[in-house]
Amino acid sequence: MLSQLAAQLSTSVASLLNNLPFVLSLIAGLWCIHLINWILGGRLMVLGVYPRKWFTALGIFFYPFIHGNFNHLFFNSIPLLILASFVLLLGYPSFYCVTFTIIILSGFATWLLGRGGFHIGASGLIMGYWAFLLINAYFNQVSVLTVAPAIVCVYYFGGFLFQLFPTDIKTSFEAHLFGALAGIAAYYACPVFYCRFSTYLCGHIT
């Protein structure tokens, strides 16, 4: 039993290290976007979500990539680095599916039901990863791949739970809440989508 756990841990650590350059490139991309936005005097804010305004409909897809200031981006970068790395342990297809599902569902829900004002930042995506990892650990068999990320989510990021409720008028709790719900939806939707997509590809390739 212990040898099996040790082997799983070793494999997981190796995967985390192998995936690190990819995750760091994503974080670097966010910093480049923010630097461009800063140089342009915040003109990219229009790519955020402004609820029920058609001119910000594109923000449904782009709002996680826009941040209000360097502090905002810095404090999102650390949990994003950690949680994205954990989701990547499940493989790149799962990572892409989970990521796109969270962005689109949380962005649309925020656009439809959020308060007036621009909603920006990767925190909705982060909350989606957080909820996805927790529910993945709850419903799947015990392994390092599921338990270790869940322990980190609870012990280090347990405070995220309070971000699901309105505490600060400047904070988009809607993006947090809908991001978490989208993470749960991704847990159920992505296996179905991936299975059907793989079947479709196999049917057309063969």
C-alpha positions as CSV (number, residue, x, y, z in Angstrom):
1,M,0.0,0.0,0.0
2,L,2.7,2.4,1.0
3,S,4.8,1.6,-2.0
4,Q,1.8,2.2,-4.3
5,L,1.2,5.6,-2.7
6,A,4.9,6.4,-3.0
7,A,4.8,5.5,-6.7
8,Q,1.7,7.7,-7.2
9,L,3.3,10.6,-5.4
10,S,6.5,10.3,-7.4
11,T,4.5,10.2,-10.7
12,S,2.4,13.2,-9.6
13,V,5.5,15.2,-8.7
14,A,7.1,14.4,-12.0
15,S,3.9,15.5,-13.9
16,L,3.8,18.7,-11.9
17,L,7.4,19.5,-12.8
18,N,6.8,18.6,-16.5
19,N,3.7,20.8,-16.7
20,L,5.3,23.7,-14.8
21,P,6.7,25.5,-17.9
22,F,3.2,25.4,-19.6
23,V,1.5,26.8,-16.5
24,L,4.2,29.5,-16.1
25,S,3.7,30.5,-19.7
26,L,0.0,31.0,-19.0
27,I,0.8,33.2,-16.0
28,A,3.3,35.1,-18.1
29,G,0.7,35.6,-20.7
30,L,-1.6,37.2,-18.2
31,W,1.2,39.6,-17.1
32,C,1.9,40.5,-20.7
33,I,-1.8,41.3,-21.3
34,H,-1.9,43.4,-18.1
35,L,1.3,45.3,-19.1
36,I,-0.3,46.1,-22.5
37,N,-3.5,47.2,-20.8
38,W,-1.5,49.4,-18.4
39,I,0.4,51.0,-21.3
40,L,-2.9,51.6,-23.1
41,G,-4.4,53.3,-20.0
42,G,-6.8,50.5,-19.2
43,R,-8.5,50.4,-22.6
44,L,-8.7,46.6,-22.5
45,M,-11.1,46.8,-19.6
46,V,-13.8,46.7,-22.3
47,L,-13.0,43.0,-22.6
48,G,-14.4,42.5,-19.2
49,V,-18.1,41.5,-18.5
50,Y,-20.6,44.3,-18.0
51,P,-23.9,42.5,-17.2
52,R,-26.6,42.7,-19.8
53,K,-24.6,45.1,-22.1
54,W,-24.3,43.7,-25.5
55,F,-21.1,45.6,-26.3
56,T,-19.3,43.5,-23.6
57,A,-20.6,40.1,-24.8
58,L,-17.1,39.2,-25.9
59,G,-16.1,39.6,-22.2
60,I,-17.8,36.3,-21.5
61,F,-14.7,34.7,-23.1
62,F,-12.0,37.2,-22.1
63,Y,-12.9,38.5,-18.7
64,P,-10.4,36.2,-16.8
65,F,-7.5,37.6,-18.7
66,I,-8.1,41.3,-17.7
67,H,-7.1,42.6,-14.3
68,G,-7.6,46.0,-12.6
69,N,-4.1,46.5,-11.3
70,F,-0.8,44.7,-10.6
71,N,-1.9,43.7,-7.1
72,H,-5.1,42.2,-8.4
73,L,-3.0,40.1,-10.9
74,F,-0.3,39.2,-8.4
75,F,-2.8,37.8,-5.8
76,N,-4.6,35.8,-8.6
77,S,-1.3,34.4,-10.1
78,I,-0.3,32.3,-7.1
79,P,-3.6,30.3,-6.6
80,L,-4.0,30.1,-10.4
81,L,-0.5,28.6,-10.7
82,I,-1.2,26.0,-8.0
83,L,-4.7,25.0,-9.0
84,A,-4.1,24.9,-12.7
85,S,-1.1,22.6,-12.1
86,F,-3.4,20.3,-10.1
87,V,-6.0,20.2,-12.9
88,L,-3.3,19.5,-15.4
89,L,-2.5,16.3,-13.5
90,L,-5.7,14.9,-15.1
91,G,-4.2,15.5,-18.6
92,Y,-4.3,18.2,-21.2
93,P,-7.7,17.3,-22.7
94,S,-9.3,17.5,-19.3
95,F,-7.6,20.7,-18.5
96,Y,-8.7,22.4,-21.7
97,C,-12.3,21.2,-21.3
98,V,-12.5,22.2,-17.7
99,T,-11.0,25.6,-18.3
100,F,-13.2,26.5,-21.3
101,T,-16.3,25.2,-19.5
102,I,-15.6,27.4,-16.4
103,I,-14.8,30.5,-18.4
104,I,-17.8,30.3,-20.7
105,L,-20.4,29.3,-18.1
106,S,-19.2,31.7,-15.4
107,G,-18.8,34.5,-17.9
108,F,-22.3,34.0,-19.3
109,A,-23.9,33.7,-15.9
110,T,-22.1,36.8,-14.7
111,W,-23.2,38.7,-17.8
112,L,-26.8,37.6,-17.3
113,L,-27.2,38.0,-13.6
114,G,-24.3,40.1,-12.2
115,R,-24.4,43.6,-10.7
116,G,-23.8,46.6,-12.9
117,G,-20.1,47.4,-13.5
118,F,-17.2,45.6,-15.1
119,H,-16.4,42.1,-13.8
120,I,-12.8,41.2,-14.5
121,G,-10.0,38.9,-13.3
122,A,-9.1,35.2,-13.1
123,S,-10.7,34.7,-9.7
124,G,-13.8,33.2,-11.3
125,L,-11.6,30.6,-13.1
126,I,-9.7,30.0,-9.9
127,M,-12.9,29.3,-8.0
128,G,-13.9,27.0,-10.8
129,Y,-10.7,25.0,-10.5
130,W,-11.1,24.9,-6.7
131,A,-14.6,23.5,-6.8
132,F,-13.8,21.1,-9.6
133,L,-10.8,19.6,-7.6
134,L,-12.9,19.2,-4.5
135,I,-15.8,17.5,-6.2
136,N,-13.4,15.4,-8.2
137,A,-11.8,14.2,-4.9
138,Y,-15.2,13.5,-3.3
139,F,-16.6,11.3,-6.1
140,N,-13.5,9.5,-7.3
141,Q,-11.4,6.7,-5.8
142,V,-8.8,7.6,-3.3
143,S,-5.5,8.4,-4.9
144,V,-2.7,11.0,-4.8
145,L,-4.2,12.6,-7.9
146,T,-7.4,13.4,-6.1
147,V,-6.7,13.6,-2.4
148,A,-3.5,15.7,-2.4
149,P,-5.1,18.6,-4.4
150,A,-8.2,18.4,-2.3
151,I,-6.2,18.7,0.9
152,V,-4.4,21.8,-0.5
153,C,-7.8,23.3,-1.6
154,V,-9.2,22.8,1.9
155,Y,-6.2,23.6,4.1
156,Y,-4.6,26.5,2.1
157,F,-7.6,27.8,0.1
158,G,-10.5,27.0,2.4
159,G,-11.1,30.8,2.7
160,F,-12.3,30.7,-0.8
161,L,-15.6,29.5,0.6
162,F,-16.3,33.0,2.0
163,Q,-15.7,34.6,-1.4
164,L,-18.9,33.0,-2.7
165,F,-20.8,35.6,-0.8
166,P,-21.0,39.4,-1.1
167,T,-18.4,41.0,1.2
168,D,-16.9,43.9,-0.7
169,I,-18.7,46.0,-3.3
170,K,-15.5,46.1,-5.3
171,T,-15.2,42.3,-5.4
172,S,-17.2,40.3,-8.0
173,F,-18.7,37.6,-5.8
174,E,-20.9,36.7,-8.8
175,A,-17.8,35.6,-10.8
176,H,-16.6,33.7,-7.7
177,L,-20.0,32.0,-7.2
178,F,-20.7,31.2,-10.9
179,G,-17.1,30.1,-11.3
180,A,-17.5,27.6,-8.5
181,L,-20.8,26.3,-10.0
182,A,-19.2,26.1,-13.4
183,G,-16.4,24.0,-11.9
184,I,-19.0,21.6,-10.6
185,A,-20.7,21.6,-14.0
186,A,-17.4,20.9,-15.7
187,Y,-16.9,17.8,-13.6
188,Y,-20.1,16.3,-15.0
189,A,-19.9,17.8,-18.5
190,C,-16.3,17.3,-19.6
191,P,-16.2,13.4,-19.4
192,V,-19.4,13.3,-21.6
193,F,-18.0,15.9,-24.0
194,Y,-14.6,14.2,-24.3
195,C,-16.2,10.8,-24.8
196,R,-18.4,12.1,-27.6
197,F,-15.7,14.1,-29.2
198,S,-13.3,11.1,-29.2
199,T,-16.0,8.9,-30.7
200,Y,-16.6,11.5,-33.4
201,L,-12.9,11.7,-34.2
202,C,-12.5,8.0,-34.3
203,G,-15.5,7.7,-36.6
204,H,-14.1,10.2,-39.1
205,I,-10.5,9.1,-38.9
206,T,-11.2,5.4,-39.5
